[in-house]
Each structure stands twice: as structure tokens, then as C-alpha cells.
């Protein structure tokens, strides 16, 4: 049982709301009340004084998610290494694991992945990123963007599970969870020579994003593939050349 024991109204409100959003069973007490025998972990505010042998999670105001993630780690097996799994693609799936516990998931554009990794590993003592080897060009750019966290490249074959009815859109995130749990090869960067097919897909995407329905040329497409330009930047340069 999760026990919320705080006199800080802001902490109380935010933590209770977060627990309800996740359908987690909990009870609330004042810090001086006796804890129930079923208590497993206690959530307090930074100024609360709770004496207990149970694990205590100190929640900061405006940061309930971090507190709930810490609570889940205690409930499901204790502390573990923070591993971030990434399934690269047009909208990469990201899964953050603490040991075997999935504590957070995201799906963001490729250019935002590094910021998510930085934020989610900021306080971790020995974090690790594992990224799938698919979507080669996007994956290579993500690896280049990630700083100060070691990266492993994982064979992502078979990591995307079958999705039943009502689970559309979850595939990339679930694949990221599986990737996080697989050992890979440590890499600093990934050198990619784009295929003609990959360059053509970049040009097709540029046509879709162009206001004039025009695609960039092969030279600009190669610079996009290398991460030197975004498609928007390549389109701007293309217009300047006309």
C-alpha cells in the first residue's frame, strides 16, 4: 500500500492526482499518524518529518511524476540501473526503465529525443541508452545528438510485438521497452552511407513539406541524410538557389 503522509498541500494535491491517473491504490495520513500495517512505501513532502522503517519517497512540489516513478521502483523490485530504450523512426518511441520496471514512456520527433534522454537520465548514477538499428539515418542522427550517456546499438529484429485491437500507436513504445532490455554493441557514432532508396524517401518528404510541391535535389538530400540540415533548412536553401 502506498501512503501519502504530508502537510504540504501542493505536494498532496499533485501526488494524489498522479496516483489516481495511474489507478494506483493509496491512502493518505498526516505525518504524525501511525502507518497502517499494509504500508509498503511512504510519500512525503520536503519539509515533512516521518519516522518509519518503510522506504520513503520525498516528493518535490510540481514534480509528482518523478516521485511516482520512485514509488513504482520500490514496489516492483527496488533500485536498478536506468536504461533508456529508443525505437528510431519518424516518431521514435522511448522507454525509460529502472531495473526491470518501466517508469516512463514517450513518443516525440527525432530532434527532441536527445533532450528527453538528458532529462530522464540527469540524476541517474550509471545510465545507459540502447537504440534499435532500424531507421538507420534517423538513428544515426539521434546517436550524434546524445551527449554524456553511453549508447549501445541493438539488433531490433522482432522487438515490435503484435498489436491487438485498440492498441494502435503503441508499437514504437513497446518496441522501445524490448530494446531497452536487450544487450547491444557500444557505439560513439554510426557512419551511414545512404542508399538511393533512403535518399529518395528524403526527397519525397521534402516534396510533402514544400509549399510549392517541389523536392530537393540529391546533393541536399545527402546533407539531410548526414544530419547537416533539416528538411526545412534544405528546402530554404533549395529556394535560394532557384
Buried (B, 14 or more C-beta within 10 A) or exposed (E): BBBBBBBBEBBBEBBBEBBEEEEBEBEBBEBEEEBEEEBEBBBBBEEBEBEBEEBBBBBBBEEBBBBBBBBBBBBBEEEBEBBBBBBBBEBBBBBBBBBEBBBBBBBEEBEBBBEBBBEBBEEBEEBBBBBBBBBBBBBBBBBBBBEEBEBBBBBBEEBBEEEEEEEEEBBBBBBBBBBBBBEBEEBEEBEBEBEEEBBBBBBEBBBEBBEEEBBBBEEBBBBBBBBEBBBEEBBEBBEEEE
